[in-house]
């Protein structure tokens, strides 16, 4: 009996490009390959990547993966893509890049974002993402002010994902999640928002065709762009953004489950059947999947089936991102303490919860949620003679958690209280820090068994897309039942009470800034 074809999750992150081949029935990892992604910082506040270099990394990783899969006696049935949001590059009529890709952490458009945010009007209500320099909308306004010739010369403006998709398929298409991340898209109508395009100084002809996250294109090698070992007809599923698929891959699709990811930065997310709009424009809403009823003759049979016989609703990933996660630990380790991370964490554990009254505002790199203030800065408060270096470390780690708690409380007003947290990211390597999360939030924290939630989410979305073609669409809940978890950390009631007193003081400090 032939073995089940493997599904590949492609995860194009800010620092690494990873491809994972997974058995869709057992969710067992069969093969993988990865390469680091370089970021160029030509000036303070700038952050750029080379689109063609990333394409070559994908070609290299896929070549290694197909060899490993073949050696294991398996085949690849589908590939789905998870990519970082908010990148932007210009290309000419032939698809050749005219600029580097400005990534999410590029803040050169801070002034433009401040003006747009001040004059927001009803824009946030339509686009569903807070106005911030990370948005391609703001970056395009910057290009209009500083490089107007490039703005006019560019045949199209793309994300890195669109560039990779075009290299693979020859199509200029963008999934609904990534389109929403541009700040130029009305996700509720699944259409480009013309007033936003006008603000950006571009036309409909310069943006890609928006498609559902389950959109499928059979692979056919294009001249000069072949993936070694990838068979013609392999189904390419366009996928979604990294945040959406990380939420799916973390198994956080039921009410009351909140995902918190802490890598260099972090995010607090929930899955919702509707988009949310915060009165102060502080939360995002990205489509994970939209249930559509409109069919076109150009859609492949597998995708047409997605619009018939399914009881699925629209699904959105809603929440808020933070700039300040494990980068705060890196700062106290390398610049404050000048000690390695294990030693720093061990010292912090000697200090009682609440750090004897010492508080830290963790805004070392400005902040997105809940402040949305690129000029915010970090600071210690209530420092006195009794406080040691260990106090300063613990207060910094607590400050990260208090800021995440602010985002979670804001999100809960729209989506209901958190029952359990699914946690992932580099911070999960520290049991001390994970226990702190449980104690601060006052709910159990479950660790995902794998930190590859983005790639796992991509594989699960591919399963959803292909299930339509077999006439047996599955629910997102069904998809996530096989996700494995590690240890669950239970909150300590007394430590939670201590933290809530500190948290109230933290909130008061934020209101004063």
N, C-alpha and C positions, 0 to 999 in steps of 0.2 A: 504494500500500500504506500503510495507516494506521500512524502512528508508535506505538511502545510507550508506554502510559501511564506517567507518571512516578510514582515513590514519594517521599513526603515524610518526612523525618526531623525530628521536633520535639525540640529540645534545650532543656529548661527548666533552666538552671543557676542558681547562686546570684547571679551578677552580670549575666547576659545570657540573654535568650530568643531562640533562633534557629530558623528553619525553612528547610530546604534541600530543593529539588526535584531529584531525581537520576534519571537514566535507569538502571533496574535492570540493563540488559544491558551497558552500557558503563561504568557508574558515573561518567558525566560529570555535572558540576553544571550545571543548566540555569537555575535561578532561586533566589534566596534573599532573606530579609528578617530583620532583627534589631532588638531594642530592649534597652536596659539595664534591669535590674531593681533597684529601690530596696530597701535594707535599712534599717530603723529600729533605732536603738540607744538605747532610752529610759533604760537604766541600764547601768553597767559589767557585762559578762558577759551582757547580753541581746542578742538578735538576732531581729528580727521582720520579716515581710513581709505584705503585704495580698493576700489570695487573690483578691478581686474585681479588684484592679488588674492582677494577673498574667493573669487571664482576659481582660481588655480588651486587654492586650498581645498575647495569642495571637490574638484576633479581628483586631486591627490587622495583625499580621504575616501572618496567613493571607490577609487581604483583599488585601494588597500582592502576596503570592506568587501567588494565583490570577489576578490581573491580569497579572502578568509571564508566567506559564505560558500563559495564553490568547494573549497577544501573540506568544509563540514558536510558536503553532500546536499546542500540546500539551495533554494532559489529565492529570488526577491519578487514579491507580488505587487508591492505598492511602496511608495515613498511619500512622506508628508513632511511639511516644513514649518519649523518654529524659528522665528527670528526676532532680534531686538527691534524695538520701535524707534520712530522719530528720526531715522537717517534721511539724508537728502543729497542727491547729486544730479548734475545736469548732463544730458547726453545729446548728441547731434542726430541728424536724420538716419544715420547708419547704426545708431545705438552705441557709438563710441563715447566714453566719458569725456566731458569737457571740464570737469572739476573733480576734486576729491569728494568723498562722502562725508558730510558733516554729521556726526553721530549725536545721540541724545544728550551727552554731557557737554556738547559745545554750547557755550553761553555767550557767543559774540552778539546775539540778538537781544541782549538784556534790555537795552533802551527801547527797542521796538516792542518788545513784549510788555514793558511797563506802560507804554502809551496805549497799546491795544487793550490791556487789562483795564486801564482807567476808563476807556471809551467802549467797554464791552457791550453795553446795551443788552440785547437778547442773544448775542453770539453763542455764549456758553450753553444756553438752553437748547440750541440747535446742535452744536458740535459735540457736546457731552464730555469735553476734556478741558481742564483749566488752562488758561492762557499762560504760557511759560516759554522761555527761550528755547527749550527743547523742541517745540513744535515746528515742523516744516513751514507752517503758516508764518511764524515769526521770522524764520530764516529767510524765507522768500522776500519778506518786507525788507530785511537787511540787504539782500542782494539788490533789490530795487534802489536802495539808497547808496550803496557802496560799489556795486558792480552792475550797473544797469545794462551795459552791453551784453553781458553774459545772460541776464534775465531774458533779453529779447532774442539772443542767438540760439538759446537752448530749444531743441525740438521738443524735448520732454524733460520733466522733472520726476525722478524716480527715488524710491528707497533702495537699499541694498538688496532687499528681498525681491523687488520687482526686477532689478538687474539680473539676479541669478535666475529667476523664472524665465525672463526673456532669453537668456543664454541657453536654457534648457529646452524651451518650447517655441521660441520665436514669437511669443505673444506678449503684448503689453497689458498685463492684468494685475489686479491688486485685490486681495481678500478684504472683506468688510472690516475686520479688526484692524489691519494695518492702515486701511483708508481712514478709519476713525482717528487713528493716532497722528494723522497729518494736521488735524485741526481745520480741515477743508471739507469735511464730509458730514452729511446728515444721516446717522446710522438708522434712525427710525424710518426714514424714507428710502434708505439704501441708495442714496444718490449724492453726487457732489453738490455742495452748497454754493450756489453761484455768487452770493454776496461775499463769501469768504475767498473764493477764487479772485474776485475783483480786488479785494483788499490785498491779496498776495501779488497781484499784477500779472496773473497768468490766465490762460483760457482752458476750456474743456479739452481742446486738442492737445494740450501739453500734459495731461494726466492720463493714467491708465484706466482701462475698463474695470469697474468694480464687480466682483463675483463673490459668491458665497464661500465660506471657509471649507466646504465639502466639494468644491469645484474640482473636476477630474480632467486631466489631459493625458492620453496615452503617449508614452515616450517614443520619440523617433529621433535618432541622432541627426543633428544638423551639421553641415560642413564646418570642420574646424572646432566643433564643440562637443564631440562625442565623449561619453563616460565609458572608460574601458570596462568591459565585462557586464555592462547593463544591457539587458535584452530589450529589443524593440517591443512595444506593447505594454511594458511595465507601467502601471498606473501611477501617475504623478498627481497627488492631492495637494492643492495649494496651501492648505493649513491656515494658521492664524499667527498672532503675535505671541511672543514668549510669555507674557503675563497670563494671557488667556489659557494657553496650553499648560503652563506650570500649574494653574489652578485645577485643570482637568486631571493632569498627571498626579496631583497631590490627593485626588479623591474628594475634593471639596465641592460637591455639587448639591448636597442636601441642605435644607434650612438649618441654621444654627451652627454650621461648620465654617470657620474662618481660617483661611490660609495666611500664615505669616512667613515670608521669606526674608532671611537676612544673609546677604552676601556682602560685597563691598558697600552697596546701598541696600535698600529693603523695600518691602511692600506689604500692605494689608489688603486682602481681597476676599470677596464673597461671590458666589454665583447666584444670579437672580433671573427671574423670567421677564423682567422689565428693566429698562434703563432707569437710572435715578438721576435727579438733578438737585444738587445742594444749593440752598438759597445764597450762599456766599461763594459759590463756584470753586469748591475745594476737592470734589471727588470726580473720578473718571467712570465712564461706562463704555466698555468695549464689547462688541458682539462676538460671542464664541460660536454661535450658530444662529441663523435666521431661517425659520420655517416659511418657505415661499410656495406660492401656488402658480406663479407665472413660468411657463416653459417656452424655450426658443428652439428653433429647428437645429441650431448649432450645438446644443448641449448633447453630450454623449448619453447613451441609454442609462448608464449607471447614475448620472446626475438627474435625468428626467424622473427616474423612479423616486428620487428624494422628495419630490413634490406630490407624490400620490400615496395614499394609504398609510401615512405616518401620523402618529399622535403627538409628535414632538412639538414643543412650544419654542418660541424664541428663547435664547439663553444669552445672558450678558455676564461678563465679569466686571464687577464694580468694586471700587476701593480707592486707595490713595498710596502713592509712592513716597519714599523718603530718600534723601541723598545720604543719610548718615546711619550706617549700620556697622559692619565690621571694620570700616575705615577708621572708626573711633578707637577701636581696640588696637588697630595698627598704629595710630597716632600715639596713644599712651605707651605702647610698647617700644616704638622706635625713637620717638622724640621726647617724651616726658620721662619715662623710666629707663630707657636704653637697656632693656632686658628682653629676653625672648618671651614669646606669648605664654608658654606653660608656666614660667616663673611669675609673670605678671598676674595671671589668673589665680595661681596658688596664693599669692600675697593678698589679692582682693578677697579671697574666701576667708581670710582671718578677720575681716571687718564685719560687724553686724549689719543686717539689713537696714537700709535707711542711711548708712554711712555716717552715723552720729550727727545727722543734721546737714551734712554737706550735699549740695545739689550741683548738677552740671547740666547746662543747656548744650545739647550735642551738635550744634549747627556749625560744624567745621567747614562745610562746603555749601553754604547757603541752605535753603530748604525748599522742598516741594510741599507735600501735604504735612501738616494741615496749614502751614503758614503761607506757602507759595510766595516766598520772598527770597530772591537770589542774593540779597545783601545781608541776610541774617548771619550772625556769627556766634561761635561758642563762647561759654564763660562759666566760671565757677562762682557759686554764691554761698554765703554764710561760712566761709573758710576762717578757721581760727587756730589757735596754738595747738590744740589737741589732735588736729588732723595730720595724718602721715601720708606718705606716697601711696600706701595701700588704700587709704580712704579716697584719694583722688582717682585711683583706678576704678574702685567699686562704684563711686558716684558717677563716673563716666559711663559705665555699663548700665547702671540704673537709668541714667538720662536717656540712653537709646530706647530702653523699654518704656519709659514714661511717654516719650514722643510717639512710639507705636501705639501705646494705650490711648492717646488722644485721637489718633486716626481711627482706631477700632470703635471708640465710643461714638464718634461722628458717623461712622458707617452703620452702627447698630441703630441709630435713630431712623434710618431708612429701611433697614433689612431685618430688624429684630435682634435680640440679644445673642451673644456667642455662647454656645454650649460646650464646644470643644475646639481647640486650635490644632490644625495640621501644620507642623513646622518643618522647614527645610532650609537648606543653604549652609554655608561654611560654619556659621555659628553653632550648628547642631553638633559639632565635634566637641564642644565644651558642655558637659553635663551640668556644671555649675551655672552657666549662662542660661541653659534651657530651663533648669529648675527655677531660676530667677524669673523667667517669663511666666511660668505657671503661678508663681507666688504673686507677681504683679497683677496679672489678669484675673486670678482667682478661679480659673477653670483648668481642666486637664489639658496637657499638651502632648499630642501624639507625634512622634517622629516618623517621617516617611522612611522606609527601608532603603530607598535609593534617593540620591540627590539629583538624579537625572529626570526630574519631573517634566521639564520641557519636552524632551525627546519622547518620554512615555506618553505625555499628553498628545503628541503628534501621532503616535501609533494608534492611540485610542480614537482620535478623530478620523484617521484613515479607516478604522474598523466601522465607524459610523457611516462614513461616506460609501463604503462598499456594501454595507448592509442594505442600503436602499436598492441597489441593483439586483439583490436577491429577493426583493419583495418582503423582507422581514426586518424592517428597521428596528434598531435597538434604542433603548433610552440611555441617557447619560448615566443614570444610576446603575443600569445593567453593566455599562462599560467599566465602571470603576470598582466593581466588586472584587476584582482580582488584584487590586493594588495592595502591595505588602507594606506593613508598618513595623517599626521597631518598638522601642520602649515608650510607654506612656508615663509622663511625669504628673503627679498629683500635686495640687496646691496645698500649701501649709496655711491653715486659717490665721494663725497668729502672725506669721510673716506677712500675709496679705493685709492684715489690719495696719501693720507698721508701714507698709508701702503705700496704702491709701492715704495715710496722713502726709507722707512725703509728696505724694502725687498732687494733693490739693495745693501744697505750697508751690510745686512745679507749675501748675496751671496758673496760679496767681502771678508768678514771674513772667510767664508768657504774655499774659494780658497787659503787663506793664511795659513790655518791649514794643 
